[in-house]
Amino acid sequence: SRQFTRLKEAGIIDLPSRREVRILDREELEAEAG
C-alpha cells in the first residue's frame, strides 16, 4: 500500500519480502499511528 511505501521511505519500517514487515523505529511508528 502507499502507507507502507511512505513508512519505508521514511526509514520507519523495512519490507524485506511481500509477507514480512520489519519495524525499524517503533516510537516513530506509534507517533504516526496517533
PyMOL Python script that loads the backbone (N, CA, C, O; Angstrom):
from pymol import cmd

cmd.read_pdbstr("""\
ATOM      1  N   SER A   1       0.827  -1.195   0.000  1.00  0.00           N
ATOM      2  CA  SER A   1       0.000   0.000   0.000  1.00  0.00           C
ATOM      3  C   SER A   1       0.868   1.253   0.000  1.00  0.00           C
ATOM      4  O   SER A   1       2.073   1.185   0.242  1.00  0.00           O
ATOM      5  N   ARG A   2       0.263   2.364  -0.265  1.00  0.00           N
ATOM      6  CA  ARG A   2       1.013   3.628  -0.281  1.00  0.00           C
ATOM      7  C   ARG A   2       1.544   3.975   1.100  1.00  0.00           C
ATOM      8  O   ARG A   2       2.617   4.564   1.226  1.00  0.00           O
ATOM      9  N   GLN A   3       0.794   3.611   2.142  1.00  0.00           N
ATOM     10  CA  GLN A   3       1.258   3.905   3.501  1.00  0.00           C
ATOM     11  C   GLN A   3       2.538   3.137   3.813  1.00  0.00           C
ATOM     12  O   GLN A   3       3.472   3.694   4.390  1.00  0.00           O
ATOM     13  N   PHE A   4       2.583   1.862   3.436  1.00  0.00           N
ATOM     14  CA  PHE A   4       3.797   1.074   3.654  1.00  0.00           C
ATOM     15  C   PHE A   4       4.975   1.695   2.916  1.00  0.00           C
ATOM     16  O   PHE A   4       6.076   1.789   3.459  1.00  0.00           O
ATOM     17  N   THR A   5       4.743   2.118   1.683  1.00  0.00           N
ATOM     18  CA  THR A   5       5.809   2.734   0.895  1.00  0.00           C
ATOM     19  C   THR A   5       6.300   4.005   1.570  1.00  0.00           C
ATOM     20  O   THR A   5       7.505   4.239   1.658  1.00  0.00           O
ATOM     21  N   ARG A   6       5.375   4.821   2.043  1.00  0.00           N
ATOM     22  CA  ARG A   6       5.754   6.081   2.713  1.00  0.00           C
ATOM     23  C   ARG A   6       6.552   5.807   3.987  1.00  0.00           C
ATOM     24  O   ARG A   6       7.556   6.469   4.251  1.00  0.00           O
ATOM     25  N   LEU A   7       6.099   4.824   4.779  1.00  0.00           N
ATOM     26  CA  LEU A   7       6.804   4.482   6.014  1.00  0.00           C
ATOM     27  C   LEU A   7       8.187   3.916   5.714  1.00  0.00           C
ATOM     28  O   LEU A   7       9.143   4.182   6.443  1.00  0.00           O
ATOM     29  N   LYS A   8       8.292   3.139   4.645  1.00  0.00           N
ATOM     30  CA  LYS A   8       9.599   2.596   4.263  1.00  0.00           C
ATOM     31  C   LYS A   8      10.543   3.713   3.837  1.00  0.00           C
ATOM     32  O   LYS A   8      11.704   3.734   4.245  1.00  0.00           O
ATOM     33  N   GLU A   9      10.054   4.637   3.021  1.00  0.00           N
ATOM     34  CA  GLU A   9      10.887   5.750   2.564  1.00  0.00           C
ATOM     35  C   GLU A   9      11.331   6.627   3.725  1.00  0.00           C
ATOM     36  O   GLU A   9      12.400   7.236   3.669  1.00  0.00           O
ATOM     37  N   ALA A  10      10.517   6.698   4.779  1.00  0.00           N
ATOM     38  CA  ALA A  10      10.856   7.491   5.964  1.00  0.00           C
ATOM     39  C   ALA A  10      11.804   6.747   6.901  1.00  0.00           C
ATOM     40  O   ALA A  10      12.261   7.315   7.893  1.00  0.00           O
ATOM     41  N   GLY A  11      12.105   5.479   6.598  1.00  0.00           N
ATOM     42  CA  GLY A  11      13.016   4.703   7.437  1.00  0.00           C
ATOM     43  C   GLY A  11      12.369   4.158   8.694  1.00  0.00           C
ATOM     44  O   GLY A  11      13.066   3.760   9.627  1.00  0.00           O
ATOM     45  N   ILE A  12      11.038   4.135   8.731  1.00  0.00           N
ATOM     46  CA  ILE A  12      10.319   3.673   9.916  1.00  0.00           C
ATOM     47  C   ILE A  12      10.142   2.159   9.887  1.00  0.00           C
ATOM     48  O   ILE A  12      10.194   1.498  10.924  1.00  0.00           O
ATOM     49  N   ILE A  13       9.931   1.617   8.685  1.00  0.00           N
ATOM     50  CA  ILE A  13       9.786   0.173   8.529  1.00  0.00           C
ATOM     51  C   ILE A  13      10.671  -0.297   7.379  1.00  0.00           C
ATOM     52  O   ILE A  13      11.144   0.501   6.569  1.00  0.00           O
ATOM     53  N   ASP A  14      10.884  -1.617   7.327  1.00  0.00           N
ATOM     54  CA  ASP A  14      11.552  -2.247   6.194  1.00  0.00           C
ATOM     55  C   ASP A  14      10.617  -3.325   5.680  1.00  0.00           C
ATOM     56  O   ASP A  14       9.890  -3.948   6.454  1.00  0.00           O
ATOM     57  N   LEU A  15      10.639  -3.543   4.375  1.00  0.00           N
ATOM     58  CA  LEU A  15       9.783  -4.554   3.751  1.00  0.00           C
ATOM     59  C   LEU A  15      10.674  -5.563   3.029  1.00  0.00           C
ATOM     60  O   LEU A  15      10.819  -5.504   1.808  1.00  0.00           O
ATOM     61  N   PRO A  16      11.280  -6.501   3.794  1.00  0.00           N
ATOM     62  CA  PRO A  16      12.212  -7.442   3.180  1.00  0.00           C
ATOM     63  C   PRO A  16      11.557  -8.411   2.196  1.00  0.00           C
ATOM     64  O   PRO A  16      12.219  -8.906   1.283  1.00  0.00           O
ATOM     65  N   SER A  17      10.272  -8.683   2.372  1.00  0.00           N
ATOM     66  CA  SER A  17       9.551  -9.544   1.431  1.00  0.00           C
ATOM     67  C   SER A  17       8.091  -9.125   1.423  1.00  0.00           C
ATOM     68  O   SER A  17       7.672  -8.288   2.223  1.00  0.00           O
ATOM     69  N   ARG A  18       7.316  -9.712   0.514  1.00  0.00           N
ATOM     70  CA  ARG A  18       5.890  -9.346   0.420  1.00  0.00           C
ATOM     71  C   ARG A  18       5.111  -9.721   1.673  1.00  0.00           C
ATOM     72  O   ARG A  18       4.058  -9.145   1.947  1.00  0.00           O
ATOM     73  N   ARG A  19       5.624 -10.683   2.434  1.00  0.00           N
ATOM     74  CA  ARG A  19       4.880 -11.166   3.605  1.00  0.00           C
ATOM     75  C   ARG A  19       5.500 -10.747   4.930  1.00  0.00           C
ATOM     76  O   ARG A  19       5.065 -11.205   5.986  1.00  0.00           O
ATOM     77  N   GLU A  20       6.496  -9.895   4.891  1.00  0.00           N
ATOM     78  CA  GLU A  20       7.213  -9.540   6.113  1.00  0.00           C
ATOM     79  C   GLU A  20       7.365  -8.026   6.232  1.00  0.00           C
ATOM     80  O   GLU A  20       7.731  -7.347   5.273  1.00  0.00           O
ATOM     81  N   VAL A  21       7.077  -7.513   7.425  1.00  0.00           N
ATOM     82  CA  VAL A  21       7.290  -6.097   7.732  1.00  0.00           C
ATOM     83  C   VAL A  21       8.201  -6.033   8.947  1.00  0.00           C
ATOM     84  O   VAL A  21       7.908  -6.640   9.977  1.00  0.00           O
ATOM     85  N   ARG A  22       9.286  -5.312   8.836  1.00  0.00           N
ATOM     86  CA  ARG A  22      10.226  -5.172   9.946  1.00  0.00           C
ATOM     87  C   ARG A  22      10.142  -3.734  10.457  1.00  0.00           C
ATOM     88  O   ARG A  22      10.313  -2.786   9.690  1.00  0.00           O
ATOM     89  N   ILE A  23       9.879  -3.580  11.750  1.00  0.00           N
ATOM     90  CA  ILE A  23       9.789  -2.246  12.356  1.00  0.00           C
ATOM     91  C   ILE A  23      11.195  -1.784  12.734  1.00  0.00           C
ATOM     92  O   ILE A  23      11.894  -2.453  13.495  1.00  0.00           O
ATOM     93  N   LEU A  24      11.594  -0.653  12.202  1.00  0.00           N
ATOM     94  CA  LEU A  24      12.920  -0.102  12.474  1.00  0.00           C
ATOM     95  C   LEU A  24      12.873   0.989  13.542  1.00  0.00           C
ATOM     96  O   LEU A  24      13.830   1.159  14.297  1.00  0.00           O
ATOM     97  N   ASP A  25      11.769   1.724  13.607  1.00  0.00           N
ATOM     98  CA  ASP A  25      11.631   2.840  14.558  1.00  0.00           C
ATOM     99  C   ASP A  25      10.242   2.773  15.180  1.00  0.00           C
ATOM    100  O   ASP A  25       9.295   3.388  14.690  1.00  0.00           O
ATOM    101  N   ARG A  26      10.140   2.019  16.264  1.00  0.00           N
ATOM    102  CA  ARG A  26       8.835   1.783  16.884  1.00  0.00           C
ATOM    103  C   ARG A  26       8.205   3.076  17.407  1.00  0.00           C
ATOM    104  O   ARG A  26       7.001   3.285  17.259  1.00  0.00           O
ATOM    105  N   GLU A  27       9.010   3.936  18.013  1.00  0.00           N
ATOM    106  CA  GLU A  27       8.464   5.192  18.554  1.00  0.00           C
ATOM    107  C   GLU A  27       7.855   6.045  17.447  1.00  0.00           C
ATOM    108  O   GLU A  27       6.772   6.604  17.617  1.00  0.00           O
ATOM    109  N   GLU A  28       8.542   6.145  16.327  1.00  0.00           N
ATOM    110  CA  GLU A  28       8.025   6.957  15.219  1.00  0.00           C
ATOM    111  C   GLU A  28       6.779   6.314  14.619  1.00  0.00           C
ATOM    112  O   GLU A  28       5.849   7.015  14.220  1.00  0.00           O
ATOM    113  N   LEU A  29       6.757   4.983  14.553  1.00  0.00           N
ATOM    114  CA  LEU A  29       5.578   4.286  14.038  1.00  0.00           C
ATOM    115  C   LEU A  29       4.368   4.568  14.934  1.00  0.00           C
ATOM    116  O   LEU A  29       3.269   4.816  14.437  1.00  0.00           O
ATOM    117  N   GLU A  30       4.572   4.530  16.248  1.00  0.00           N
ATOM    118  CA  GLU A  30       3.480   4.831  17.180  1.00  0.00           C
ATOM    119  C   GLU A  30       3.030   6.283  17.039  1.00  0.00           C
ATOM    120  O   GLU A  30       1.837   6.572  17.142  1.00  0.00           O
ATOM    121  N   ALA A  31       3.965   7.194  16.807  1.00  0.00           N
ATOM    122  CA  ALA A  31       3.612   8.604  16.613  1.00  0.00           C
ATOM    123  C   ALA A  31       2.782   8.774  15.338  1.00  0.00           C
ATOM    124  O   ALA A  31       1.831   9.556  15.315  1.00  0.00           O
ATOM    125  N   GLU A  32       3.139   8.050  14.288  1.00  0.00           N
ATOM    126  CA  GLU A  32       2.378   8.102  13.033  1.00  0.00           C
ATOM    127  C   GLU A  32       0.959   7.574  13.234  1.00  0.00           C
ATOM    128  O   GLU A  32       0.012   8.066  12.621  1.00  0.00           O
ATOM    129  N   ALA A  33       0.822   6.571  14.095  1.00  0.00           N
ATOM    130  CA  ALA A  33      -0.484   5.948  14.330  1.00  0.00           C
ATOM    131  C   ALA A  33      -1.401   6.861  15.148  1.00  0.00           C
ATOM    132  O   ALA A  33      -2.624   6.724  15.114  1.00  0.00           O
ATOM    133  N   GLY A  34      -0.789   7.794  15.882  1.00  0.00           N
ATOM    134  CA  GLY A  34      -1.598   8.718  16.666  1.00  0.00           C
ATOM    135  C   GLY A  34      -1.669   8.283  18.054  1.00  0.00           C
ATOM    136  O   GLY A  34      -2.310   8.939  18.875  1.00  0.00           O
TER     137      GLY A  34
END
""", "prot")
cmd.dss("prot")
cmd.show_as("cartoon", "prot")
cmd.util.cbc("prot")
cmd.orient("prot")
